[in-house]
């Protein structure tokens, strides 16, 4: 990202990620973490700046365009913004890439046996606990719903996966499973942006953490410096600096 800006939300944000790296976005509520995710994923449009993926400019004017270029988002509000609760596990897993499921590519029909087979493969790969792939996704636990949303993007040419509040509303066991999936994906070369309000989670999971405040990237931490104390100190230091400037 180079000087990415959206008025009232993000101001001149720049950072670089590497192949297979897990980068955390930390910050207080309103710091701009989710707004950055939405810009990369094509949900919102930038006013200025450039995003490059594998050296090519990401020109995502929509979510569909971002996905075609290899970037996908699992939003923090999964039930209202990502899941299709009235549909089956199979439908939710396959909806991001229906073309391979069509017996004739130019006709808008899918072969249900192919869809079910791919869904079964994905549920086994990510250890998603279901009765069967025809089960309504609304019946799954929060952790299994989150795994469904991650698995959805594995049907695409995924280069960058963004997980906003990746462990919100899941139990401890599911959180460990989600972390395992993240590490497996990064080990296979997928770059991952992880957003969490739990600093401990980011320190545990990430290779590097970018700290945000008031819509700006205000620091990066990695290695021995990547501790909860240092992340929290960066978050609050810049809030205090902004308050002092306003008072001055």
N, C-alpha and C positions, 0 to 999 in steps of 0.2 A: 504494500500500500504506500502511495506517495502523495502526501498532502491532501488526503481525502477529507472533503468538507460537505456537510449538509447543514444549512442554516438552522440555528436553534437546537442542534442535536450533536453534531460532530465538527471539530475544528482542526484542520491540518494534521490529521492522524497519519503517521508513517511508521511502518515496521515491516520486517522481512521474515518469512518462514522458509524452512527447508524441507526437502523431501523426507517424509516419514517423521516429521517433528510434531510434538504435541505442545502447543502454545496456549497458555491460559490468559484470559482477560479478567483482571481483578479490578475492583473499584466499589465505591459505595453506591447506593441506589441513586439513579440519575446520572451516573458517571459517563454513560454513553456506550457501554459494552454491547447491549442488545442492538442499539442503533448501528454500530459498526457491522454487526452480524447481518442485519437486514440490508445494508448497502452492498455487501459482498454477494449476498444471495439474490439480489435483484428484486427484493420486496419494495425497497425505497430507492429513489434515484439520487445520485450525487449531484451537488452543485459545482464541485471542482475536484480535481485530483485524478489519480490513475491507479488502477488495480491490475497487476500482471500475474498471470498463472502460467508457469513454465515458460516465461519470457514473452508470452502473448497477452496483449491487453484484453482484460475481461470487460466486454461491453454488454453488460447485463441490464437490459431495459425491462426485463421481466424475470420471474422465477424460472420459467421454462428455458429462457436463453442462458441463464446461469447454469442450469443443470446440463444443458447441451455442451457447455464449456467446462464442465467438470466440477462445479461448486454447488453444494447442497446444504440446506439448513434444517436442523431439527429444532423447532422453536420451543421456548420455555413453557408456553401454554399449549401443550400438545393436544388436549382434548378439544379445545375450541379452534385451534389454528392448523392442526395437522391431521389428526385422526378423522376417519369417516366412520363414526360409531355405529351407524345403521347397517354398515356393510361387513362382510366377512373378513377374517384374518387374511385369506387368500387375496381378496380384492385390495385390501390395504397394503399388502406386500408388493403386489404387482403393478399398482396403478402408475408408478413413476416411469415405467417402460413397457408399454403394451405391444410394441412392434414385433418382438420375437415370438409373441404368442399368437400372431395372426397366421392362419394357414395361407392366406393370400394377402400380401403386404398392403396392397392398395385398397382393400376392403376393411371397413371398420368393425370387424368381428374377430373375436379371439377364440382359440380352441381351449375349452375349459380343462381338458385333461393336461395340457401343457401348463396352464396357470396353476393347477393344483400340484403338479409335480415340482414346479419351481418353488412354490410356497412351502411344500414339505422339505425341500432341500434347505431353504433358508431357515426354517424353524429349527431344523436339526443342527445346522451350522452354528446358530447363535443360542442354542439351547432355550428356545422359547417354549414355555409350558402351555400347551393347549390341549383341548379334547380332540379337535380335528381342524383342518384348515377352513372348513365351512362355518366354524363357530363365529358368532358376532364378536368383533374386536372389543366391543364395550364390556364384554364379560371377563376380560383378562385383568390381571392385577396391574398396578401402575408400572411396575418394573418390566413386565412382559409387554405392555403397550409401548414403553420406551424402546425396547429391543425391536419391536415390529417397525417402528419409525426409522431406526438405524438400518435395519435390514432392507427396508424399502429402497434406499439409495445404493445398495450393493448390486442392484440390477442395472445400474447406469455406469458410465465411464467415469467413476468417481476419482477426483484428484484431491479435492479439499472438502472436508466435512466439518460443519460448524454445529456444535452441540451447546445450545443455550440452556443453562440450568439443568445440566445433564442428569442430575440425581434428584431433582425435585419430585416429591411425592412417591419415592420408592423406599423399600425397606433396606436394611443393612446388607442382606444377602444379595438382593438385586443390584445394589450399588457396586458390590464387588464384581458381579458379573458384567456390568456395564464397563467398569474399569478394565476388565480382562479383554472385552471386545475392542475397546479403544487401543489398548496396547497391541493387540493382534493386527488391527488395521494399520496402525502406524508402522509396525514391523514389516508389513507388506508394502509400505511405501506411501500410504495415504497421509497427507498432511491434515492435522486436526486442530481446530480452535475450540478450546473448552472454556465455557463461561460458567462460573458458579459463585454464589454468594457465600459459600463456605471456603474460606481461605485455606483451611487445612486440606480440603480435597484437592485444590489446585497444586499445593506444595507436594502432595503425595503423588499426583498423577502426571504433572507436566514436566517437560524438559526446560521450559523457560516461561516466565510470567511477565506480561505487559500490564502495567498498572495504569488505569485511566482515572481522570478526575475532570469534572466539568466539561466533558466532551473532548478532552485532549489526552494523548498518551504522554504520561509524565515520568515514566521510568521503566526500565527492564531489569529483571533479576534472574540469575541463573546460578547453578553450582551452589557452593556453600552460602552464598548471599540470599538464596531463595528460601527464606524462612517466613513463618507467619508474622513474626514481629516486624520484619523489614517491609513486608507487603502492607501491613496495617499502618505502619509509620508513614509510608509513601502516600497512602490514600488520604490520611488526615493532615499531613504536612501541607499538601497543596490546597486543601480546603481552607486551612488556617491562613495560608498565604493570600488566597483570594479574598478572604474576609478582611485581612489587614489592609489590602490594597483598596477595597471598597470604603473602609473606614477612613483611610488616609486621603 
